[in-house]
Amino acid sequence: MIKSQLEKSFSNLSQKSDTLEHTLDEMKQENDALHISLNNMSDTIEKLQIMISSIEEGLCLNSWLRFQSSCYMVSAVETDWNNSRRTCRENNADLVIIDSKEEQEFLIGVGKDSKEVWIGLSDSDQEGTWKWVDGTPFTEGFWRSGEPNDSNGNEDCAVLNLNIQAWSVRGNPTTSLQAWNDIPCYRSIPSICERKL
């Protein structure tokens, strides 16, 4: 009788063990399915974040102007070249790199009053070797006649004059393509930031 009870108990325990093993297998399968689902959701979230970023990058902020594949902001704040660049970079941009006649004409068209603005061109690293803020060497530009001239040996940053008529009135005949000048980097003037799309 004891043997029979033991056999019955063993049989019950075996069935319970089988049931628990089956339940454990089902839980493992559920766990695997949840991991796959989680990975799929993570992939979807990442794709959505990329889409949102590309949509945001394709738009110019309210105070920015779009031209071709860039957004531009003419800063009203007057500061030196380095602080102007820092401000641009804080806005996910940099001082403007002007690489076409059309861009030059567009930028002059956005100016108000008689202003010079910082652009992203400097020969601070080596006198006479002009470089853009992205590190690309300068090839050709839109300098005013006689510029750059490094007057007094301390003009290492480039500006764009946004009011061509003001230059002409001062007896400096020029066109919209001849609107750059080199001045000391410490001067406080506005700037133009550019964010590539």
FENQUITA-V806838 format. One record per residue. N is the residue number from 1. PHI is phi in whole degrees, -180 to 180 (999 if undefined). Layout:
N|PHI  N|PHI
//
This chain:
1|999  2|-62  3|-61  4|-65  5|-67  6|-65  7|-63  8|-65  9|-63  10|-64  11|-62  12|-63  13|-65  14|-63  15|-65  16|-63  17|-63  18|-63  19|-63  20|-64  21|-63  22|-63  23|-63  24|-62  25|-61  26|-63  27|-65  28|-63  29|-64  30|-62  31|-61  32|-61  33|-63  34|-64  35|-63  36|-63  37|-62  38|-62  39|-62  40|-63  41|-66  42|-62  43|-62  44|-64  45|-62  46|-62  47|-64  48|-65  49|-63  50|-64  51|-62  52|-62  53|-61  54|-69  55|-67  56|-63  57|-68  58|-78  59|-113  60|-97  61|-64  62|-50  63|-87  64|-102  65|-113  66|-101  67|-145  68|51  69|-110  70|-141  71|-111  72|-128  73|-133  74|-90  75|-78  76|-85  77|-76  78|-97  79|-153  80|-74  81|-61  82|-64  83|-69  84|-63  85|-64  86|-59  87|-62  88|-59  89|-66  90|-66  91|-105  92|55  93|-142  94|-152  95|-58  96|-62  97|-110  98|-98  99|-126  100|-155  101|-62  102|-64  103|-67  104|-58  105|-66  106|-60  107|-64  108|-64  109|-69  110|-88  111|-73  112|-123  113|63  114|-102  115|-131  116|-102  117|-133  118|-66  119|-121  120|-85  121|-130  122|-154  123|-121  124|-63  125|-69  126|-149  127|-54  128|89  129|-106  130|-81  131|-134  132|-79  133|-64  134|-85  135|93  136|-72  137|-70  138|-79  139|-109  140|-147  141|-149  142|-125  143|-72  144|-64  145|-58  146|85  147|-112  148|-73  149|-122  150|48  151|-55  152|62  153|69  154|-138  155|-101  156|-118  157|-127  158|-96  159|-125  160|-113  161|-86  162|-87  163|-129  164|-62  165|-60  166|-62  167|-65  168|-64  169|-62  170|-77  171|85  172|-113  173|-58  174|-157  175|-120  176|-64  177|-85  178|-113  179|-129  180|-100  181|-148  182|-102  183|-140  184|-63  185|-66  186|-83  187|-63  188|-101  189|-143  190|-69  191|-145  192|-120  193|-97  194|-129  195|-121  196|-72  197|-93
//
